[in-house]
Amino acid sequence: MDALVIVGAGGHGRELLEVVEAVNEVEPTYDILGVLDDGEPDLDLLATYGVRHLGPVSLLAELDARYVLGIGSPYARRAIDRAATGWGRVPATLVHPAAMVGRRVTLGPGSVVCGFASITSNVLTGRHAHVNIAATVGHDCRLGDYTTLAPGARISGAAVIGDGATIGSGAVVRQGLTVGAGAVVGAGAVVIRELPAEVMAVGVPAHHRPPVPQLGWY
């Protein structure tokens, strides 16, 4: 089995522990060494998974293991991925056995597909893209590096989700549209027009605020 560490010991990191457990139940694949986190995680909760807090994220440089990023923030995922690449670490790609991923789907390194998510045909994701519980991605979509689809998000066919963009829970993106890099689509919003980079879009139909260029996805 491949040695694996989860980077991030909060709620999202624990969700990834659940994904790894489900994968291992079907076929033993990963030996979880533990979790890395710069904070003070709930050790009692981690103990219920039989894993321990190994130390700060920088310890990844010393571990002979693959890693997966259990962190919601795309900015943090990008920063840690760049550091991990410099240390020569290689990410794992996780797909929950209850997810539906088409044979002609290409998942980028470090991508995560959670239970009951669906990714259909000719879809390409970038590095460390996260497709959460029950999210759906239609044919011919492109998800950039560090994108996040929250639970129940719906991306219709041939849409492009830019690097670092986040699509909130239950939000819908109409077919063929582009959501710019670093944009955030709020929960339940319905996107029917193109969204520029680094805006916050909310409502039905979604409307957006002016860009915030200092966030750094240009």
C-alpha positions as CSV (number, residue, x, y, z in Angstrom):
1,M,0.0,0.0,0.0
2,D,1.1,3.6,-0.6
3,A,2.0,5.6,2.5
4,L,-0.3,8.7,2.6
5,V,-0.7,11.8,4.8
6,I,-3.7,14.1,4.9
7,V,-2.7,17.8,5.1
8,G,-5.4,19.5,7.2
9,A,-7.0,18.1,10.3
10,G,-10.2,20.1,10.3
11,G,-13.6,19.1,9.0
12,H,-12.6,18.8,5.4
13,G,-9.5,16.8,6.3
14,R,-11.7,14.3,8.3
15,E,-14.0,14.0,5.3
16,L,-11.0,12.9,3.2
17,L,-10.1,10.4,5.9
18,E,-13.6,9.0,5.3
19,V,-12.9,8.8,1.6
20,V,-9.7,6.9,2.2
21,E,-11.4,4.5,4.5
22,A,-14.1,3.8,1.8
23,V,-11.4,3.3,-0.9
24,N,-9.5,0.9,1.4
25,E,-12.7,-1.1,2.1
26,V,-13.0,-1.9,-1.6
27,E,-9.3,-2.5,-2.1
28,P,-6.5,-1.8,0.4
29,T,-4.6,1.0,-1.3
30,Y,-3.4,3.5,1.3
31,D,-1.6,3.3,4.6
32,I,-2.5,6.5,6.4
33,L,0.5,7.7,8.4
34,G,-1.4,10.6,10.0
35,V,-2.4,14.2,9.4
36,L,-0.4,17.4,9.2
37,D,-1.7,20.7,10.5
38,D,-0.1,23.9,11.7
39,G,-2.8,24.4,14.3
40,E,-4.1,22.4,17.3
41,P,-6.4,19.7,15.9
42,D,-9.0,17.9,17.9
43,L,-7.0,14.8,18.9
44,D,-10.0,13.0,20.3
45,L,-11.8,13.2,16.9
46,L,-8.7,12.1,15.1
47,A,-8.4,9.1,17.4
48,T,-11.8,7.9,16.2
49,Y,-10.1,7.4,12.8
50,G,-7.1,5.7,14.3
51,V,-4.8,8.4,13.1
52,R,-2.5,10.9,14.9
53,H,-1.4,14.5,14.4
54,L,2.2,14.2,13.0
55,G,3.1,17.8,13.2
56,P,3.1,21.0,11.1
57,V,2.7,21.0,7.3
58,S,6.4,21.6,6.8
59,L,7.1,18.1,8.1
60,L,5.8,16.9,4.7
61,A,9.3,17.7,3.3
62,E,10.7,14.9,5.5
63,L,8.1,12.2,4.9
64,D,8.4,9.5,2.3
65,A,4.7,9.5,1.5
66,R,2.1,10.8,-0.9
67,Y,-0.2,13.5,0.3
68,V,-3.7,14.9,-0.3
69,L,-4.9,18.4,0.7
70,G,-7.8,18.4,3.1
71,I,-8.1,22.2,3.1
72,G,-11.0,24.2,1.7
73,S,-9.2,27.4,0.8
74,P,-7.9,27.3,-2.8
75,Y,-5.2,29.8,-1.8
76,A,-3.9,27.6,0.9
77,R,-4.0,24.5,-1.4
78,R,-2.0,26.4,-4.0
79,A,0.6,27.5,-1.5
80,I,1.1,24.1,0.0
81,D,1.1,22.4,-3.4
82,R,3.9,24.7,-4.6
83,A,5.9,23.9,-1.4
84,A,5.3,20.2,-1.7
85,T,6.4,20.2,-5.3
86,G,9.6,21.9,-4.3
87,W,10.1,19.1,-1.7
88,G,9.6,16.5,-4.3
89,R,6.4,15.2,-2.8
90,V,3.8,13.6,-5.2
91,P,0.0,14.0,-4.5
92,A,-2.5,11.2,-4.4
93,T,-5.8,11.4,-6.3
94,L,-8.8,10.2,-4.4
95,V,-12.1,9.0,-5.8
96,H,-14.8,7.7,-3.4
97,P,-16.2,4.3,-4.6
98,A,-19.7,5.8,-4.5
99,A,-18.8,8.5,-7.0
100,M,-19.5,8.2,-10.7
101,V,-16.5,9.2,-12.9
102,G,-16.7,8.5,-16.6
103,R,-14.0,6.6,-18.3
104,R,-13.0,9.6,-20.4
105,V,-12.5,11.9,-17.5
106,T,-9.0,13.1,-16.6
107,L,-8.4,14.0,-13.0
108,G,-5.4,16.2,-12.2
109,P,-2.9,15.3,-9.6
110,G,-4.2,15.6,-6.1
111,S,-7.9,15.9,-7.2
112,V,-10.6,14.6,-4.8
113,V,-14.0,13.3,-5.8
114,C,-16.3,12.6,-2.9
115,G,-19.2,10.2,-2.5
116,F,-22.2,10.5,-4.8
117,A,-20.5,13.1,-7.0
118,S,-20.9,12.6,-10.7
119,I,-18.4,13.6,-13.5
120,T,-19.7,12.4,-16.9
121,S,-17.8,12.6,-20.2
122,N,-14.6,14.3,-21.5
123,V,-14.1,16.3,-18.3
124,L,-10.6,17.6,-17.4
125,T,-9.6,18.9,-13.9
126,G,-6.5,20.7,-12.9
127,R,-4.3,20.1,-9.8
128,H,-6.0,19.6,-6.4
129,A,-9.5,20.2,-7.7
130,H,-12.1,19.2,-5.1
131,V,-15.5,17.8,-6.2
132,N,-17.5,17.5,-3.0
133,I,-20.5,15.3,-2.0
134,A,-23.2,15.0,-4.6
135,A,-21.8,17.7,-6.9
136,T,-22.2,17.1,-10.6
137,V,-20.1,18.0,-13.6
138,G,-21.5,17.7,-17.1
139,H,-19.8,16.7,-20.3
140,D,-16.8,18.6,-21.7
141,C,-16.3,20.8,-18.6
142,R,-12.9,22.1,-17.5
143,L,-12.1,22.6,-13.9
144,G,-8.9,24.6,-13.2
145,D,-6.3,24.1,-10.6
146,Y,-7.5,24.3,-7.0
147,T,-11.1,24.7,-7.9
148,T,-13.8,23.7,-5.3
149,L,-17.3,22.4,-6.0
150,A,-19.2,22.4,-2.7
151,P,-21.7,19.8,-1.9
152,G,-24.6,19.7,-4.4
153,A,-23.1,22.1,-6.8
154,R,-24.2,21.7,-10.4
155,I,-22.0,22.4,-13.4
156,S,-23.7,22.0,-16.7
157,G,-21.9,20.8,-19.9
158,A,-19.0,22.6,-21.5
159,A,-18.6,25.1,-18.7
160,V,-15.1,26.3,-17.7
161,I,-14.4,26.9,-14.0
162,G,-11.2,29.0,-13.6
163,D,-8.2,28.3,-11.3
164,G,-9.1,28.8,-7.7
165,A,-12.8,29.4,-8.2
166,T,-15.3,28.1,-5.7
167,I,-18.9,27.1,-6.5
168,G,-21.0,27.1,-3.4
169,S,-23.4,24.4,-2.1
170,G,-26.4,23.9,-4.4
171,A,-25.2,26.6,-6.9
172,V,-25.8,26.0,-10.6
173,V,-23.6,27.1,-13.5
174,R,-25.4,27.1,-16.9
175,Q,-23.9,25.2,-19.8
176,G,-21.1,26.7,-21.8
177,L,-20.3,29.5,-19.4
178,T,-16.9,30.5,-17.9
179,V,-16.5,31.3,-14.2
180,G,-13.3,33.4,-13.9
181,A,-10.2,32.5,-11.8
182,G,-10.7,33.0,-8.1
183,A,-14.4,33.8,-8.4
184,V,-16.7,32.7,-5.6
185,V,-20.3,31.6,-6.4
186,G,-22.5,31.7,-3.3
187,A,-24.7,28.9,-2.1
188,G,-27.8,28.4,-4.2
189,A,-26.9,31.0,-6.8
190,V,-27.7,30.4,-10.5
191,V,-25.1,31.6,-12.9
192,I,-26.6,32.4,-16.3
193,R,-23.9,34.8,-17.5
194,E,-20.1,34.8,-17.7
195,L,-18.4,35.7,-14.5
196,P,-15.1,37.6,-14.5
197,A,-12.1,36.7,-12.3
198,E,-12.2,37.2,-8.5
199,V,-15.8,38.3,-8.1
200,M,-18.4,37.2,-5.5
201,A,-21.6,36.2,-7.3
202,V,-24.9,35.6,-5.4
203,G,-28.6,35.3,-6.0
204,V,-31.0,34.0,-8.7
205,P,-30.0,34.9,-11.3
206,A,-26.5,35.5,-9.9
207,H,-25.2,39.1,-9.8
208,H,-21.6,39.9,-8.9
209,R,-19.6,42.5,-7.0
210,P,-16.5,44.2,-8.6
211,P,-13.3,42.2,-8.8
212,V,-10.7,42.2,-6.0
213,P,-7.5,41.9,-8.0
214,Q,-5.2,41.7,-4.9
215,L,-6.3,38.1,-4.3
216,G,-3.8,37.0,-7.0
217,W,-5.5,34.7,-9.5
218,Y,-4.8,36.8,-12.6
